[in-house]
Structure formats: structure tokens, C-alpha cells
Amino acid sequence: MQDKSVSYAELAPGYELPSATYELSEALVSKYLRAVDGSGDGFVPPLAITACAIAAMARSLSLPPDTVAIHASQDLEFLKLVPIGATVECRIKVAQKIERGRMSMLIMELEILDRGGERVQTGKATIALPS
């Protein structure tokens, strides 16, 4: 997975973060299931895939010093089950950048694809950045 950091000031609607490809390994899924007290069925829990996408997004952003990012909301569509061990590609772009007084918000569009290029998840995540 590449980690290219972009500053908050550079972000504008339509800006695409570097795509991230990652394997949804047995170890990763087991760690996620322990954290949420869940059980597996041979498929990756959809929210585990989303968590990986959010982590990839966080590694790609360089926020101003002392800025706290808050994952405020998400609206997701799960399109297909993903087996454990599969590799997926996460694409994220800025849908909106809103600045109101001492609060900034980023609305990010997510698209997660399997190895065949088929979408497995789509959605939006809202990140609040109080200053």
C-alpha cells in the first residue's frame, strides 16, 4: 500500500487520493472480529473492509498540526460478499469540502473493487475537523 500524503489545503471537490490495494487476510479479519466480538463465516465483514478504506484515507491526508479528525458519519452500500484472503482496491475522492466558522467537513466518496474490477462497496464518509 502506498502512503502519499496530501495536505488539507490541497483538497478540493473531485480530488482523488492515491488508490490503495490491500489483502483482507485471515489475520486482519480475525483481529477485526476480536475487536467487535463477532464471529466469521469465511467472508470478510463488510465494515472491516470499510475500516481498511478509512485507514487508507487517514494515511493519505496530512492535516494541520493539532487537528483532530472525527469520523462523523457514513452512508454505505454493500454490493457483494468478499472472501477472506481476497485483495481489494480502495478509491477515494473528495465529494465536498465545507468550511463553516471553526468547523470544517470533508465528505469523501468511497469505491472498493475486487481483483476483477467489480465493485464490492460504495458510499460516502463524512469527516469533521474542528479547529
C-alpha positions in Angstrom: 0.0 0.0 0.0 1.4 3.4 -1.0 1.4 6.2 1.5 1.4 9.5 -0.3 0.3 12.3 1.9 -1.7 15.3 0.6 -2.3 18.4 2.7 -5.7 19.5 3.7 -5.3 22.8 1.9 -4.7 20.9 -1.4 -8.1 19.1 -1.2 -10.9 20.3 -3.4 -14.0 18.5 -4.7 -13.0 16.0 -7.3 -9.5 15.4 -5.9 -8.7 11.7 -5.9 -6.5 10.3 -3.2 -3.9 7.7 -4.3 -5.7 4.4 -4.6 -4.8 1.7 -2.0 -4.7 -2.0 -2.6 -4.7 -4.4 0.3 -5.2 -8.1 1.2 -8.0 -8.9 3.5 -6.0 -11.6 5.2 -7.2 -14.2 7.8 -5.1 -12.3 10.4 -6.7 -8.9 9.6 -10.2 -10.4 9.7 -9.5 -12.2 13.0 -8.2 -9.0 14.6 -11.3 -7.2 13.4 -13.7 -9.9 14.7 -12.0 -9.9 18.1 -12.4 -6.1 18.3 -16.1 -6.2 17.6 -16.8 -9.5 19.4 -18.0 -11.1 16.2 -17.8 -14.5 14.5 -16.7 -15.3 11.0 -18.3 -17.3 8.2 -15.5 -17.3 5.6 -16.3 -13.9 4.3 -14.9 -10.5 5.3 -17.3 -8.5 7.4 -18.3 -5.5 5.2 -17.5 -3.0 7.9 -14.0 -4.5 8.2 -13.5 -3.6 4.5 -14.8 -0.1 5.3 -12.4 0.3 8.2 -9.4 -0.6 6.0 -10.6 2.1 3.5 -10.9 4.7 6.2 -7.4 3.8 7.5 -6.0 4.2 3.9 -7.7 7.6 3.7 -6.2 8.7 7.0 -2.7 7.7 5.9 -3.2 9.8 2.7 -4.1 13.0 4.4 -1.8 15.4 6.1 -3.8 17.6 8.5 -2.7 20.8 10.2 -0.9 20.3 13.5 -3.2 19.7 16.5 -6.1 19.0 14.2 -8.5 16.2 15.4 -10.3 14.4 12.7 -13.7 12.9 13.7 -15.4 10.2 11.6 -18.9 11.8 11.8 -21.0 9.6 9.6 -21.0 7.1 6.7 -23.5 6.0 4.1 -22.5 2.7 2.6 -23.8 0.2 0.1 -22.5 -3.3 0.3 -22.7 -4.9 -3.2 -21.1 -8.3 -2.8 -19.5 -10.6 -0.3 -15.7 -10.7 -0.2 -14.0 -14.0 0.8 -11.2 -13.9 3.4 -7.8 -13.6 1.6 -9.1 -11.6 -1.3 -7.3 -8.4 -2.4 -9.3 -5.2 -2.9 -8.6 -1.8 -4.3 -9.9 1.3 -2.5 -10.5 4.5 -4.4 -11.4 7.7 -2.5 -12.2 11.2 -3.8 -13.4 14.4 -2.2 -17.1 15.0 -2.8 -17.4 18.2 -0.8 -15.2 20.4 1.4 -17.2 22.6 3.7 -15.8 25.3 6.0 -18.1 27.0 8.4 -16.5 29.2 11.1 -14.4 26.9 13.3 -15.6 23.7 11.7 -14.5 22.1 8.5 -16.0 18.9 7.0 -14.8 16.6 4.3 -17.3 14.4 2.5 -15.4 11.6 0.8 -16.7 9.1 -1.8 -15.5 5.6 -1.4 -15.4 2.9 -4.1 -13.9 -0.5 -3.3 -13.3 -3.0 -6.1 -12.3 -6.7 -6.1 -9.4 -8.1 -8.3 -11.7 -8.3 -11.3 -12.6 -4.6 -11.0 -16.1 -5.4 -9.8 -17.5 -3.0 -7.1 -17.9 -4.6 -3.7 -18.7 -1.4 -1.7 -19.6 2.2 -2.5 -20.5 5.1 -0.2 -19.6 8.3 1.5 -17.9 9.1 4.7 -18.0 12.5 6.5 -15.0 13.7 8.4 -15.4 16.6 10.8 -12.4 18.8 11.6 -13.0 21.2 14.5 -10.4 23.9 14.8 
